[in-house]
Amino acid sequence: MSLGLGIVLFAIGAVLAFALNVAVDWINLQMVGYILMAAGAVVIVLGIILIARRRSAVTTSRTTVDPATGERITRNETSRTDDSTTI
């Protein structure tokens, strides 16, 4: 969702900055377009960072000694936060 929002903001900003040729006295539409393009770029970068963080995996390895038998027990746990969706 964040990538889509960033692309929409960037596209609307580009239209306001480059394609629209309307003069309004109370607002500078070209500056609003540049601001929207910057906001869209920030949202896209944040979206990419959040997607990259979500796909990380955590692996934990623990070794203990069983007090009753003196045997070494190794336990491996893998936790993955990926929901197996392809974007």
PyMOL commands that set and color helices and strands:
alter all, ss='L'
color gray80, all
select helices_A, chain A and resi 2-19+29-54
alter helices_A, ss='H'
color red, helices_A
select strands_A, chain A and resi 57-65+72-80
alter strands_A, ss='S'
color yellow, strands_A
deselect
rebuild
show_as cartoon
